[in-house]
Amino acid sequence: MKALRTGSKELIKEINRFKVLNIIRHQQPVSRAEISRQCELGVSTLSYIMDELKAQNLIYEVGEASSTGGRKAKLLKFNENHGYIVSIKIEEVQILIALTDMEGGILLKTYVPFEKHTTPEKIVSLIEREVKMIFSERNKDLSSLLGIGVLSSGLVNRHEGEIIRASMLGWENVPITEMIKERFPTVPVFVDNNINGYTLAELEKGEGQKDNNFLVVSIGAGLGLSIVIDRKIYYGAVGSAGEFGHTNLVMGGYSCHCGQEGCLEMYASEFYFENRYKEKSKEDSAYEEEDHHFSAVAKAAAEDDVFAQSLMKEMGTHLGYGLRNLINTLNPEKIIIVGEGVKYKHLFEKEVLAIANDNFFEKVSIDTDIVFSQLKDDSWFTGGALLAISQLFQEPIYEQKKQSI
């Protein structure tokens, strides 16, 4: 655990600076009067901070506030073009890389394929090559790169910057932030689980903007969960809360890549399609080469393949039971379903809602709103960027802060 910094005038000054900057970032355009009211800072102190932020090109004036009389107040905005962020998502056989502005707006994105079970060292070399190529082709200096956010599947220790275990990648105890930092020594690097990154996008730009306590469940190649309490992601004892996919649904069920049997992920993700096609192929060899990805199963279902249609409904039923358990355990305001499977919700939504809504709290008229994400597919990029941005603009109350903006 990081130690708190010792109190000092310098620390108070830094905290006030970040408070002002974050009010502008989150409430822009905003007036000085409103900033002063929220920060409870004197005129001279606030003016000093404002002048400093302007000189650093972090904020700028834009337009004027409406007024019922007297001088109109200038409005302030954060300069999203102050620098760049690189967002990275490491998948099973490809790396997703995006260049974003300081608000997570995507400027460029690219996909880099690699062989299954490629070593971490090779992946980091690919990342270095692509990032440097992006900056070179845009005629941008690498000094304008202010942060790198990395998203990965599996267990992640975000404080140590380590991927503890990512079974789909075949990785264990990989110090990913340190490895990337060796290639970009002046750039802060942050890592988190995929779903936690996407949750940052939902908090800032999606269905979670107005909710305090909610869950984000991802369905696709696997099954993930992020828990938001009082608008902050809950990480648990070692940063690994949310392994929802590895709760048990069926005693003695399908073997999971985690080493257990009967995990929910084996029944409420693409793994279920894979397992069922294997079983079906024993009856009918035509199913031996069947593609088990969401897109392929959905296509078959749309073409009136009765077996594919039944798979979607069964998968939705299993997911519904998983969501019901979450509701009964955590009583969230909302559950946001995200991921590859959302595109095909029309094939399983009815089953999910029927099971999930038949929960303990429904009996006493306490509802949980279950919705499907409205964000675009590339919001994983936004989430990775927001991971870095949120850390860069965190009030510097702890020792060993990586970098100040």
N, C-alpha and C positions, 0 to 999 in steps of 0.2 A: 504494500500500500504506500502511496506517495505521501511524504510528510508535508504538513502545512508550513508555509513560509512564516518567518518571524515578522511580527507587525513592525511597520516603519512608515515614515512619510512617503518614501519612494513607492512602497507597496500600495498605499492608499491612492497615490497619484495614478498608478497603473490601473488599479481597479476602477477608479472613476473614469479613466480614459476608455476602458473597454465597455463600461456601462453605457456611456454616451454613444459610442460607436454601435453597440448592439441595439440600442433603441432606434437609432437611425436605420440600421439594416432591416429590422423587423417591422417598423411602422412607417417607413418612408412613403411619400414625402412628409416630413414632420417639422414643426416650427421649434425655434429655440425655447419659446415659452413652455411648450409641452415637454421638451427634454428637461428643462429646469424643474418643472413641477414633479416629474417622475424621479429625477436624481436627487432633488433637494440640494442642489449646488448653488453657491452664490454667483452673482453676475460675472465677477472677475475670474473666478475659477473656471466657469463654463466657457467664457470667452477665450481663455488661455488654451483650453482643450480643443475648442473649435478651430482656433488659428493653427494649432499644431496638426490637427487632422487634415485641414485644407492644404497646409504646406506639404504634407506627405501624399497629397493627391488621393486621399481615402474618401473624402466627401466633397460635395459641391452644391451650390445653391441652384434651385430650379423653381421659377415662378414665385407666386405670392399667395398667402392664405387669404381667404375671404374675410372681410372686415365690416363691422357695423359702424365704424367710425374710427378716425385716427389713422396712424401710419400702418400700412399692411406689412405683416411679418413675412420675411423670406422663408421659404421652405427648403429643407435640406434632404439630399439623397446620398446614398452610398455609391461609390464609384465601382461598379462591378467589373470594370476594365482595368482595375489597378494591377492585376496580375493574372496568372493562369493556374488552374488546378488540373492534374491528370487523375482520371478515374479508371480503375482497373478491376475487372471481374475475371477471376480464374475459374474456368469451367473444365469439364472432364477432358475435352479434346480441343479447346480453343481459349484464347485470351481475348477479352473484350476491352478495348482501350478507347478512352474519349478525352478530348481536350475541352475544358469548360472555362467559363468565366468565374468570377468570385461569388456568383449566386447560384452556381450549378447549371447555368445555361449551356447547353451542348453546342460547341462550335465545330467539332469534327469527331468522327468516330471510325474505328477500324476493327477488324476481326483478324486475329492471327491464329491459324490452325497449328496443332502439334500432335504428335503421336501419343496414344494412350500410355499412361505411366511414364511420361517424360520426367526427368529429374528436376528438382527445384532450381538447380544451378542453370540448366538449359532454359528454363522458363524465365528466369531473371535476365539472362542474356538476351532473350527475345524481347522482353519488356524494354531493356536499355536501348536496343537497336531501334525499336519502333518509336519510342518517345523522342529520341534524338533526331530521328528522321522527320517526325512531325514538326518539331521546332525548326529544323533546317529548311524544310520545304515552305514553311510560312515566314521565313526570314525573321524569326524571333530568337532572342537571346535566351539561353537556359536560365539566366539570372531572374527572368520574369516568372519562372515556375516556382510557385510559393508553397505547394503541398501536393502530396500523392496519397490518394485513398485507395486501399486494396480490399476487395471483397472476395471471400472464399467460402466454399461449403465446409461443413465439418465443425469440429471444436476449435475455437479460436481464443487465445488469451490476448486480448487487445492491449492490456497494460504492458505485457512483455513483448508484444509484437510478434507473437508466435502462432503458427498453425499447429495445434497439438495433434490433431488427427483428422485427416480428410481421406476417408476410405475410397471415395470415387477417384481420387488422384493417386492413391497409394502412398500418401505422405504421412509422416509422423515427426513431431518435434522439429518443425522447420522454422528457423528464425527469420521469417520473410521480410520484416521491416529492416532488420540489420543487413540482410543480403542486398536489398534494393538501395539502402542508404550507402552502401559501399560504392555503388555505381553513380549515385547522386548525393555526394557528401554534404551539400549545403541545403538540401531539401528535406523538410519534415515528412515522415512517412507514417501512415496509420493503417491499421488492419482491423477488420471486423467480419463477422459472419454475413453471408449474402443477405439473409432476410432482415437483419438489423439495419443494413444499409438501405434496403428498399423501404423500411419503416421510416427512416429519416425523410425520404421523399414523400411518403404519405402524411407525415407530420407537417411538413412545410408546404406541400403543394397539392395534397390529395384529400382523401376521405377523413383523415385524422386531424384536419386543421382546427376543428372546433370541439374536439373530444379530449377529455383528460385521461380516461382509462379505457384502453381498447387493446385488441389483439390483432395481429397481422398473420395470416396463415397462407403460406405459399404452396401451390400444388403444381407439379410438373414432373421432372425427372426424379425428384424426391419430395419430401414433405417437411416444411419448416414452420417455425413459430417465433414471433417476437412479441414480447409482453411490454406494454406501455402503462406505467403507473404515474399519475400526476405529470403527464406529458414527458416523462423520461423513460428510456428503455431500461427495463430491469434485467440485470446480468447474472444475478445469483452469486454464490460464494466465489467461484473462480472464473466468472465471465461466460459461463456456458448454459445459462438458463434457456429453456425453450426447445429442448430435444423432444418435442411433441411426437415426431415421427417414430421414436423408439419407445413409446409407451406401448404396452401389449394389448392387442385386440383379440387374438385367437390363441388359446393355449395349444402349444405344439404345432403352430401354424407354419407358414412358409419361413425358410431360413433367411435371415437378414444379413447383409454385408457387415453389420456391426457385431455379429457373433450370437445374437439372440434369435429366438424364433417367435413368429406371430406378431412382429412389430406392425404398428398401424401403417407405416410407410410402405410395407409390402402389400397393403390392401387399398390404399387411397392415393396412389401415384402411378406413374408409368410402370413401376415394378409389378403392379397387379396385372396389368395387361400382359407383360412378359411371362409371368407365371401361368396365367390362364391359357395363353397361346401354347405354351409348352405342354400343358395338360391336354389341350384340344388336339394337338398334333399326334398324340398317341392314338386318337380315335380316327383322325383324318389327316393324312400326310400333307394335304394342301395347305395346312396351317403352319408347317415347319419353318418356312421362310417369311412368315408374316411380320411386318414392321410393327413394333409395339409402342412407338412414340405416339403422343397425344394426337398430333396432326394426322397420322396415318389411320389410327383407330376412328377418329372423328370423320375422316373422309369415307371410310368403309361404312360407318353408321349412316352417313348421309346418303349413301348409295343402297340403302335398305338391307345392309348386312345385319341379319337378326342377332348373330353372335356378338358383333361389335356394339350394337345397340344395348344388348344386355350387359356387356362389360362396363359401359359408361354408367348405366343405372346402378349396377352393383358397386362400382367405385364410389359413386355419389352417396349411396347408402352407408358405406363404411366411413366416408368422410363425415357424414351427418352424425354418426355415433361419436366420432372423435370430437366434433364441435360441441355436441351435447355435454360431453365430459368436461370440456374446457369451461363451458357456461356454468355448469354445476359447481365447479371448483373455484373459479375466479370471478364470476358475476360481472363480466365486462359490460360497458355501455354499448360496445359495438365490436363486431368481428369483421375485418376486411380481408376478403379472399383475393389473393394476387397470384401471379405466375402464369406459365404457359397454358395451363388448363383453363384459365378464365375465358380464352377465345371460344371455347366450346361449351360454355356453361349451359347453353340451351339443351344439351344432351343429358345433364345430370343435376341441374339446379333444383328441380322439383323434389328429387329424393333427398338432397342435402337439407333443404329447408324443412321438409316434413319431419325428418328425424331430429334435427337440431332444435327446432322450435318446440318440440314436445319434451321440454326440460322441467326441472324442479321449480324454477322461478316462474315459469309460465303459469303454474297452478295458482300463483298469488299475484298475477298480473304485473310482474316485473319483467319487462321485455329486454332482450338483447337484439340490437339491430344487426342483421347479417347482410352485408353488401359485397358486391364485387368491385374491385378497383377500376377507376376510370382513367388511371394514368396510362401513358403510352408504354410500349414495350421497352423503350430505351430509358425508362426511369431507373433501371439498375445503374446506369451511368450517373444519373442525377444523384442517386443515393450514395455512390462511392465518392462523388465530389463533395457532397454535404457532410460526409464523414470527416474529411480533411478540414473543410471550412468550419464546422462546428468546433473542432479542436483548436484550430488557429485563433478563433475568436473567443475562446473560453477565458473567463476572468482568471488571471495568473496568480491563484492563491496557493498553488503547490510548488514545491521545489522541483528543479530539473524540468522546467517548462521548455518545450522543444524549440519554440521560436515565437517571437512577438511580431505582430503585423505593424 
